[in-house]
Amino acid sequence: MARKTFNVADFKDYVNSNLACDRLSNHEKYGMIMLLDHILHETGNYKGFGYVYKDDVRPCFPDKVGDEACNPAWDMSRDVRRKYY
């Protein structure tokens, strides 16, 4: 059987752009994360990832009070906002 190849860097850029937008569900984003993570590890291209927030310019959340203001609860929608390096 012939082996097919594709550009891993292009796929990583494609996934990163989809993780940053809001048109996909969190479950779809998790599927993309799992695929990219596997491909990067298998090809020796994994260099880690960082979390990206819509509001990362603000260190705290003014609509929250007390400890919750700077340490909001972690949830799925925050977990999928990643950028792979």
C-alpha positions as CSV (number, residue, x, y, z in Angstrom):
1,M,0.0,0.0,0.0
2,A,1.4,3.5,-0.9
3,R,2.2,5.8,2.0
4,K,0.5,9.2,1.9
5,T,2.0,12.2,3.5
6,F,0.9,15.7,4.3
7,N,2.5,18.9,5.8
8,V,2.3,18.6,9.6
9,A,3.0,22.4,10.1
10,D,0.1,23.3,7.8
11,F,-2.2,20.9,9.8
12,K,-1.0,22.5,13.1
13,D,-1.8,26.0,11.8
14,Y,-5.2,24.8,10.6
15,V,-6.0,23.4,14.0
16,N,-4.7,26.4,15.9
17,S,-6.9,28.7,13.8
18,N,-10.0,26.6,14.5
19,L,-9.2,26.4,18.3
20,A,-9.1,30.2,18.4
21,C,-12.5,30.8,16.8
22,D,-16.0,30.3,18.2
23,R,-17.7,28.6,15.2
24,L,-16.9,25.0,16.4
25,S,-18.3,23.3,19.5
26,N,-16.0,22.4,22.4
27,H,-16.4,18.8,21.5
28,E,-15.3,19.3,18.0
29,K,-12.3,21.3,19.3
30,Y,-11.4,18.4,21.6
31,G,-11.4,16.0,18.7
32,M,-9.0,18.3,16.8
33,I,-6.8,18.6,19.9
34,M,-6.6,14.8,20.2
35,L,-5.8,14.3,16.5
36,L,-3.1,17.1,16.4
37,D,-1.6,15.9,19.7
38,H,-1.2,12.4,18.3
39,I,0.2,13.5,15.0
40,L,2.7,15.8,16.6
41,H,3.9,13.1,19.0
42,E,4.1,10.4,16.3
43,T,6.1,12.6,14.0
44,G,8.4,14.0,16.7
45,N,7.1,17.6,16.2
46,Y,5.5,18.1,19.6
47,K,6.8,21.3,21.2
48,G,4.0,21.9,23.8
49,F,1.0,24.3,23.8
50,G,-0.2,27.4,25.6
51,Y,-3.7,28.5,26.6
52,V,-5.1,31.5,24.8
53,Y,-7.9,33.6,26.4
54,K,-10.2,36.1,24.8
55,D,-9.5,38.4,27.7
56,D,-5.9,37.6,28.4
57,V,-5.1,41.4,28.4
58,R,-7.1,41.7,31.6
59,P,-5.5,39.8,34.5
60,C,-8.8,39.8,36.5
61,F,-12.5,39.6,35.7
62,P,-14.4,42.7,36.9
63,D,-17.7,40.9,36.9
64,K,-16.5,38.5,39.6
65,V,-15.9,39.2,43.3
66,G,-13.1,38.2,45.7
67,D,-10.9,35.2,45.0
68,E,-13.1,34.3,42.0
69,A,-12.1,37.6,40.3
70,C,-8.6,36.5,39.5
71,N,-9.1,32.7,39.6
72,P,-12.2,32.0,37.6
73,A,-13.4,28.4,37.4
74,W,-11.8,26.2,34.8
75,D,-14.2,24.8,32.3
76,M,-14.2,23.1,28.9
77,S,-14.6,26.3,26.9
78,R,-11.4,27.6,28.5
79,D,-9.5,24.3,28.1
80,V,-10.0,24.1,24.3
81,R,-8.6,27.6,23.7
82,R,-5.0,26.4,23.0
83,K,-2.3,27.2,20.6
84,Y,0.2,24.5,19.8
85,Y,3.9,25.5,19.2
